Amino acid sequence: MPPVATPKLTILLASPRGFCAGVDRAIQIVERALEKHGAPVYVRHEIVHNRFVVQSLEARGAIFVEDLADVPDDRPVVFSAHGVPKSVPAEATRRHMLYIDATCPLVSKVHRETEHHHAGGRTVILIGHRGHPEVIGTMGQLPQGAVLLVEDVDQAERVQVDDPDNLAFATQTTLSIDDTAQIVAVLQRRFPRMQGPRREDICYATTNRQAAVKAIAAACDAMIVVGAPNSSNSMRLVEVARSYGCPKAILVQRAAELDWRWLQGVSRLGITAGASAPETLVEELITACRARYDVTIEETRVTNENTVFKLPRALVA
């Protein structure tokens, strides 16, 4: 019998994908803190939403906790890239702890905006996902009740404010561009005098990764997003793929968890990665595909990224 031919698979690789500048900076902060202070270094919440990254840092001596109460007074603690409520650094200061803030500068920008609006007497509507650490951190910049959370168009239609003429909005940085635009449109119709951010809150990396998925989705039989289920920007990429012509789209954390039967009948596979997923996991998935298929790779790049965020001075000296 002649050998069975290896099935062909064209991989459409979306670019940009994977790590953004804020994620890269946060990981470097933990690594530098370990180098400078030795193990253990504590991290409040996952530094970024990716188990591979977290486990790699745990192997080097990082200890991840959800509550500052679980951190000894005499060890450094890093606050995650998602940001924290003001009460957290206040408590760390009260306990005379050494803390390092790895909040993404683009999240810090949203914090400053909300503080500015509050100082101007405006109620802030925050568009975001309830329970996400970034939303908890942003709402925690202001007194309780000063921020109203809106998650979708329906809530935008129903939200009640005391003074429609003194209103502003901000958004979580990792939302769907399209969904957020719909929510903002409803709020602007209802509250024409509502103020918005000078520059869009949704970060450049979220915007670029969604644009890259939109560019290839209709040409794909299926799409795999490498990322974590608790990663907002990763989950949004799955939704974008489905909305823009590729209904067969899933999220996987590692190649090993992929059920290869899912790829039956697929000849053009889109691959991308959320902003907290390292490129090595994309390479791992491609390698796994090569073991089963005759793979051709076509990369589609919608823009180049050159953003870099500086590390805190305390870790550079």
Beta strands, then each sheet from edge to edge (+ up, - down):
strand 1: 8-15
strand 2: 41-44
strand 3: 62-65
strand 4: 77-79
strand 5: 99-101
strand 6: 123-127
strand 7: 147-150
strand 8: 167-171
strand 9: 222-226
strand 10: 249-252
strand 11: 268-273
strand 12: 294-301
sheet 1: 10+ 9+ 11+ 1+ 12+
sheet 2: 3+ 2+ 4+ 5+
sheet 3: 7+ 6+ 8+
end
